[in-house]
Each structure stands twice: as C-alpha cells, then as structure tokens.
Amino acid sequence: MPIIQSLDRALNILDLFDEHTKELKITEISTRIGLHKSTVHSLLKTLQMHGYIDQDAESGKYRLGLKLLEKGHLLLQGMDIRETARKHLVSLSKQTGQTTHLVILDGKDGVYLDKVDGDKAAIRYSRIGRRVPLHSSATGKALIAFRTSDEIEQLLNGYRYIQQTAFTVTDREKFVLELADIRLQGYAIDNQENEPGVRCASVPIFNHAGDVAAAMSISTMIAVVDDEQFQHCIQLLIYEAAQISQLLGYKS
C-alpha cells in the first residue's frame, strides 16, 4: 500500500510530542525527523492552520494544538456515552412516540451520535453522523449554553450564523442572551429555527467532572404535538437525561 509522504511526515511531527516533550523549536523538530527546516516549516504551518499544532508567540516553540484534545474527547465520548444513553433514548421515544437524538460537540458543530425513530414521528431529516448548527438547533444550544464563558467565547469567535429558516436567530447578541435564558430554565428549544414545522427540545448531559458531555433531544412536528404535549415531552426528557448524567458519575 502506497504511503503519502507529506502526511507521514506530519504525523511523525505529532509523534515527537509526549508527556516529556511538550514544546520543541523548529530546529529541534528538523533534527529529530531529519528534514530541512523549510520543509518542516511548511508542515508545521499546515498543522497549525488546522489546529493540530500551536506556537508560543513569545518563545516561538511549537506544541500540540487543542484540535487533538477535541478529537480525543470525541472518541472517548463516542465510546462511553452512546452505550450508556441508548436505553434512555429508547425509553423516551417509547413514552412519547417521538424521535430522540444523542448529539456531541465536534469543533463548532453538533454531530448526531445516535437516534431512535418514534412510531408516531414523521421526522426523517436527521441521521447519525450528520452535523447540526449550534445556533439554530436545540441540541446545539444545549451543547454550548452550559459551558464556561471562556469556552462559549471561543466557540462563538468567528462563528457563522447561517439562516436555516425564517425563525433562525442570526444575531450574536440575541443568541448570547438566549443562552443565558437556557441556563436558567435548564433546557433548550428550537421552534422551527432549524427545520420548518419542527419543534425540538434538548437537555445537556454532564459527565463526572461536571462538564457537558453531550445533549439529548426530542423532535416533534408542530402540527401533531401541541404545547401541552410538548411540555410533557420536555419533563420526560429532563428526567431521562438526568439518569444518563448520573450513570456517567455526575453529582448535581
């Protein structure tokens, strides 16, 4: 099987960093992998552009980027949370007849990790692996609202508020105010903001450290589920999500 040389070299650079070697100068990297500094510089800049390498502004030394941490968390969450949450997604769907989802954060998007179709639901737009916006979806809002102010700032820095429907909030200030309201009430809603005719609710799932590990949601058709029924769905959602958090070691 042929090896892509540039990719092989970039991965070799990442492998230079470990618990004993957290920062390296470009000359050290060049020496250790046996490549000219100009070649190493191009590889580093490419890795840096994608967030896999970071550079200290003062010392000029290179270190691993946060993207690796994000991907590591994504892998760990996918291994643990989906299995833990599955029966609760099924339970909520059976109780309501609606479609339920499990979503995790990847970069500046949510990603559907699991889904249970309700026997009364006509919603088929979602699929496992599909990305979902943070600003227009209930799950996206739940994933971001309960993080620290610094984390929220980082996620919203450069974020694009694409208008999905006529109801989508595309103003940053309004969105930030909505996130504050979500923290107070404990759940997020999107009312036709992501898909016409669809109203969703979502609740965060916390891990043992008290961090948001995922979001659980329920999707309903406005023409089928009225306000009273929707509120009942939210209460069931809150209960099931709390059970998952508890299984992950979260202490409220």
C-alpha positions in Angstrom: 0.0 0.0 0.0 1.5 3.4 -1.0 2.3 5.9 1.7 1.5 9.6 1.3 4.9 11.1 2.3 3.7 14.6 3.4 1.0 13.0 5.7 3.5 10.5 7.1 5.9 13.4 7.9 3.2 15.5 9.5 2.2 12.5 11.7 5.8 11.9 12.6 6.0 15.5 13.9 3.0 15.0 16.1 4.6 11.8 17.5 7.5 13.8 18.7 5.4 15.4 21.5 4.7 13.4 24.7 4.5 13.9 28.4 8.2 14.5 28.5 8.4 16.7 25.4 5.7 19.3 25.4 7.4 22.0 23.3 10.0 22.0 20.6 11.8 24.6 18.4 11.7 24.2 14.7 15.4 23.3 14.6 14.8 20.5 17.1 12.0 19.1 15.1 14.1 19.4 11.9 16.9 17.4 13.5 14.7 14.8 15.1 12.9 13.8 11.9 15.8 14.5 9.5 14.1 17.1 7.3 15.2 20.6 6.1 13.8 23.5 8.2 11.9 24.9 5.2 10.1 21.6 4.7 9.4 21.3 8.5 8.1 24.9 8.5 5.6 24.2 5.7 4.4 21.1 7.6 4.0 22.9 10.9 2.1 25.8 9.3 -0.3 23.3 7.7 -0.8 21.5 11.1 -1.2 24.9 12.8 -3.8 26.1 10.3 -6.0 23.0 11.2 -5.4 23.4 14.9 -3.3 20.3 15.5 -0.1 22.4 16.3 0.1 25.6 18.2 3.0 28.1 18.5 4.0 30.1 21.5 4.1 33.8 20.5 7.0 34.6 22.8 9.3 31.7 22.6 8.4 30.6 19.1 8.3 26.9 20.3 5.7 24.6 18.9 3.3 22.4 20.9 0.3 20.2 20.3 -2.9 22.0 19.4 -6.4 21.8 21.0 -7.9 20.1 18.0 -6.2 16.9 19.2 -7.9 17.3 22.6 -11.2 17.8 20.8 -10.8 14.7 18.8 -9.7 12.7 21.8 -12.8 13.8 23.7 -15.0 13.0 20.7 -13.6 9.4 20.6 -14.0 8.9 24.4 -17.5 10.3 24.4 -18.5 8.2 21.5 -17.3 5.0 23.2 -18.9 5.7 26.5 -22.0 7.9 26.1 -23.7 6.2 23.2 -23.8 2.8 25.1 -24.9 4.5 28.3 -27.6 6.6 26.8 -29.1 4.1 24.4 -31.8 2.7 26.6 -32.8 6.2 27.7 -33.2 7.3 24.1 -35.4 4.3 23.5 -37.4 4.8 26.7 -38.1 8.5 25.8 -39.1 7.5 22.3 -41.5 4.8 23.5 -43.1 7.0 26.1 -43.8 9.8 23.6 -43.8 8.2 20.2 -41.4 10.9 19.1 -37.8 10.8 17.6 -35.0 11.2 20.1 -31.3 12.0 19.5 -27.9 12.0 21.2 -25.6 14.7 20.0 -22.0 15.6 20.8 -19.9 18.7 20.1 -17.2 18.4 17.4 -15.5 21.7 16.7 -18.2 24.3 16.2 -20.9 21.9 15.2 -23.0 19.2 16.9 -22.9 15.7 15.5 -25.7 13.1 15.7 -24.2 10.2 17.6 -27.4 8.1 18.0 -31.1 8.3 17.0 -34.3 6.4 17.8 -37.2 7.0 15.5 -40.6 7.3 17.2 -43.5 5.3 16.0 -45.7 8.5 15.8 -43.0 10.6 14.2 -42.7 11.8 10.6 -39.3 13.3 11.1 -36.6 11.8 8.9 -34.2 14.7 8.2 -31.7 13.6 10.9 -29.1 10.8 10.6 -26.2 9.5 12.6 -23.1 11.4 11.7 -24.9 14.4 10.3 -23.7 17.8 11.6 -26.1 20.3 13.2 -25.6 24.0 13.8 -25.1 25.4 17.3 -27.3 28.5 16.9 -30.4 27.1 15.3 -30.8 23.6 16.8 -32.0 22.8 20.3 -29.1 20.3 20.7 -26.6 22.9 19.6 -27.8 25.4 22.1 -27.8 22.8 24.9 -24.2 21.8 24.0 -22.9 25.3 24.3 -25.1 27.1 26.9 -23.8 25.2 29.9 -20.1 25.8 29.3 -17.9 28.4 30.8 -17.9 32.0 29.5 -14.4 31.4 28.0 -15.5 28.3 26.2 -18.6 30.0 24.8 -16.5 32.9 23.6 -14.1 30.5 21.9 -16.9 28.7 20.2 -18.6 31.8 19.0 -15.4 33.5 17.8 -15.8 33.6 14.1 -19.0 31.5 14.2 -21.2 31.9 11.1 -24.9 32.4 12.0 -26.4 30.9 8.8 -30.2 31.4 8.5 -31.8 28.0 8.3 -35.4 29.2 8.3 -37.3 32.4 8.7 -37.2 31.8 12.5 -33.5 31.4 12.9 -31.7 33.8 15.2 -28.7 35.2 13.3 -27.6 38.0 15.7 -24.8 37.1 18.1 -26.1 39.4 21.0 -29.6 37.8 20.8 -28.1 34.4 20.7 -25.9 35.0 23.8 -29.0 36.3 25.7 -30.9 33.2 24.7 -28.0 31.0 26.0 -28.4 32.8 29.4 -32.1 32.0 29.5 -31.4 28.4 28.6 -29.0 28.1 31.6 -31.7 29.4 33.9 -34.5 27.1 32.6 -32.3 24.0 32.2 -33.3 23.1 28.7 -33.1 24.5 25.1 -35.8 24.8 22.4 -35.7 25.4 18.7 -39.1 26.4 17.4 -38.8 25.9 13.6 -35.4 27.5 13.7 -33.6 24.6 12.1 -36.3 22.8 10.1 -39.7 24.2 9.1 -42.6 22.7 11.0 -40.3 21.0 13.6 -40.1 21.9 17.2 -37.3 20.4 19.4 -36.2 20.4 23.0 -32.8 19.4 24.3 -31.1 18.9 27.6 -27.4 18.7 28.4 -25.8 15.5 29.7 -23.0 16.0 32.2 -20.0 13.8 33.0 -18.3 13.0 36.3 -16.4 16.3 36.1 -19.5 18.4 35.7 -18.7 19.1 32.0 -21.2 18.9 29.2 -20.5 15.6 27.5 -23.5 15.5 25.1 -27.0 16.7 24.6 -30.2 14.6 24.4 -33.2 15.8 22.4 -36.7 15.1 21.3 -38.1 16.3 18.0 -41.8 16.9 17.3 -44.0 18.2 14.5 -45.9 21.3 15.5 -48.9 20.2 13.5 -49.1 17.0 15.6 -47.8 17.8 19.1 -49.5 20.7 20.8 -47.9 23.0 23.5 -49.2 20.9 26.5 -47.9 17.7 25.0 -44.6 19.3 24.1 -44.2 20.4 27.7 -44.8 16.9 28.9 -42.2 15.7 26.5 -39.7 18.2 28.0 -40.3 16.9 31.5 -39.7 13.3 30.4 -36.6 14.4 28.5 -35.2 16.2 31.6 -35.7 13.0 33.6 -34.0 10.7 31.1 -31.1 13.0 30.6 -30.5 13.3 34.3 -30.4 9.5 34.5 -27.7 9.4 31.9 -25.7 12.1 33.7 -26.0 10.1 36.9 -24.7 7.0 35.2 -21.7 9.0 33.9 -20.9 9.9 37.5 -22.3 13.4 37.6 -23.3 14.7 41.1 -25.8 17.6 40.9 
